Amino acid sequence: MLEIKNLHVSVNNNKILKGLNLSVNKGEIHTIMGPNGSGKSTLAQVIAGRKEYKVNKGSIIYSNKKLLELSADERAKQGIFLAFQYPVEIPGISTTNFIKTAVNKIRESKGKKSLDAVSFLKIMKEKMKIVKINQTLLSRSINEGFSGGEKKRNEIFQMAMLDPKLAILDETDSGLDIDALKIVAKGVNKLKSKDNATIIITHYQRLLKYIIPDYVHVLIDGKIVKSGDKNLALELEKKGYDWVRA
Amino acid sequence: MIKDFTSIKKNIFKETNSILKTKKTKVFNSLDNVLKTYKEEYKYSPLLRKVSKKFDILKVDSYKEKKKNIDKKILNQYKNQYSIITINGLFQKNESKIPSGISVNTFDKLNNTDKKIFHKFFNNQDDSKNDIFTSINTINYKESLLIKIDKNYSKKNHINILNFIISNSGESINHIRKLIVSNQNSKSVFIEEFISLDSIENFSTSVTEIIQEENSEIEYLSIQNDKNNFHFNSINISQKQNSISNCFTFSYSGAVVRNNLNIKLKEKNCYSNMYGFYALRKKSHVDNHTTVDHIDENSISNEHYKGIMDNNSNGVFNGKIFVRKKAQKTNAFQSNNNVILSDEAKINTKPQLEIWADDVKCSHGCTVGQLDKEAMFYLQSRGISKEKAISMLLGAFSEEIIEKIENQFAKQKIKKITYKKLEYFTS
C-alpha cells in the first residue's frame, strides 16, 4: 500500500530525514518510535502533504501512485489521514460544518453524492459513540477551547468520519490520561479492517498495551535503524534508545 | 484638482429657503479651508484628483423628478420589507413602504414643526468643515430627507434605505442627503445600500446626520457592493444620554469608496459600537475614517474593523478616539485587523487616541497578517481544496464582525453576501 524509498527531507535547510525506507501493507499496524527530534513528525507531515517540507531525494508510492505529486487535499481524497500531534484551533468554523465539508468533498471526488443533513447527522451520531465525543463540543469552533484530550478524540472522530485507507497517528497518545487513552485505542481498534493500514507514531509503549502493532520501527537521526515486532517496543522501554544507537 | 468653486455658487442662489441659504453660504465660504485639510484627511486616498479627472464633480445634473422605473425583479428582492427608496438622490414616496411610527418626507413637504426640527439639526452634526465631499454634498444636494422615528418606536423589523443610481441618461453625479431623528426610547434598525442599475461609472456622495435622543437605540448597517460607484459616504451621529448606536460598514470589491463615520457622545452613559468589514479584490480602494468624540463622562465606545485585501486592492483605516477633559470614566476600545493575500495588495492603518481626561480606560491597536499556514494545512489534510480552505478561513475571519449584528434578518443577509464574495478570494 505504502512504499517509501530512500526518503531525504529538509526543513529550512535542516536535513531531517536522511534515507528513510518503509513498507506498509493492507491490514497492518506499524509503530514508529524514536527519541525527540529524530524525524517522526516530519515523516507524518510529509506523507500528509505539508508543503513546507522539502523532499530532496527518494520516492513515496501509495496505491500505485506517486504520492509526492499530489496536493494535501488530493492525498486525503485518496484515503490518507493524519491525526495531528497538535490539532489546530480555528475560530469561526464549527467542527460539524468542517467535517461535513470534508466528508462531502471526499465523497464528491469518488463520484458519490453529497450527504444531506439528515444522513450526515445519522452517521455522525454513530461515530460519536466510538470516541465518546458529545454534540455540544462538535457545534463549537474547530478545537477552540478544547482540552488536550478532547482535541485528540476529535482527531479520531474525524478519522472515523472520513474512513481512511491509511491513517497516521502522530503522538495521539501524548497528553492523554489513562481513560482517554483507552477510548482512543478502542476507537482505533474498532476502525481497523483488513483493507486499511495504520501508522502509529509514539514515544512510549503504553498505547501499545491497547493497540497491538504488527511491526515496530525505531527511527533515529532520520533513518529507521531497527525493525521488529511488538517485543521490540518492550525492549526499548526497558533499555532506552541508546541501546539501539550503540 | 479643483481650483475654482464659483460654478457651484449658483446653486446657493437657487436655494429659496433663507436658513438653508445661510448654511450653504457658510459651507461655501469655508471651502478653501477644507481643501487645506484635504491633504491630511485623504493622505492614503488621493481620490479628489482621481474622481475629478473622471467626473465634473461640482456639476449638478439638471433633471428634477423625472419619472424613472426600477426593474420589478430588483424590487421583488425587497418584497414585504419596509423600504425607503431614492433614485439618484430623489425620494420615491410611492415605491417606498414605511412603517407606522416613522415619517419620511423631503424638506419641501415638511410642516412647520418638522421644519423647525430640520433646521435645528441639519448641517450641525456633519463634517462639512473637514471633508470636501461633504461640503460639496451640502451645497449641491437636490433633495434632503427628514426621517423621524417617533418616541417609543420599537418594531423589530428592519427598514431598508435603498439608494438606486441610474446613470444611463448621462446623470452620473448624485448627492444623497438625509437627517434621521431618533426620538426618546425608540429602537430601530436600518440597512442602507447603494445600487447602480446600469454599468456606467458614477460618482456619488451620501451624507447622513443621525440625532439620537435620550434612551434611543439605533442599529445602522451600510453596505457598499457596487463596482461602478465612486462613493463618498459620511455618517454623523450625535448621541444624548443613555442612547446606544450600533454602526456596521460592509464594503466589498467596488471601485472606490470612502467612509467617514463620526460619532459624538454628547452626554453621559452613551454606548457606541462601530464595526466594519471590508473584502477587496482587483483594484478596489476602500478607506474607512472614523472618529468618536467622548464629550461627557461614563460612556463606552467599542470599535472593531477587519479587512481582507487581495490582488492590487488598497485598504485604509484611520480611527480617532477623543476623550475630552470632562469625559471621566470613559471606556474606549479600538482595533483593526487585516489579512493581506497578495504581494501587491496594500493596507494603511492608523489607530489614534487623544485623551485629556485622567480616569479612563482606552486601548487601540492594529494587526496586519496573512492566512494561517497551519490552519490551511489542517483543512487541506481533510480533503478540502486550497480554494475552499481559503474561503472558509476568510469566512471565519469575518464571523467576529458579522455575529455582532443584533437584527437576525440583517445578520443572515450580510452573511450571505459576505460568503458569496469570499468564494472569489482564491489567490
Interface residues (C-beta under 8 A of the other chain):
Chain A: A48 G49 R50 K51 E52 S71 A72 D73 R75 A76 K77 F81 L82 F84 P87 V88 I90 P91 G92 I93 F98 I99 T101 A102 K105 I106 S109 S141 I142 Q158 L162
Chain B: D372 K373 E374 A375 F377 Y378 L379 Q380 S381 R382 G383 I384 S385 K386 K388 A389 M392 L393 G395 A396 F397 S398 E399 E400
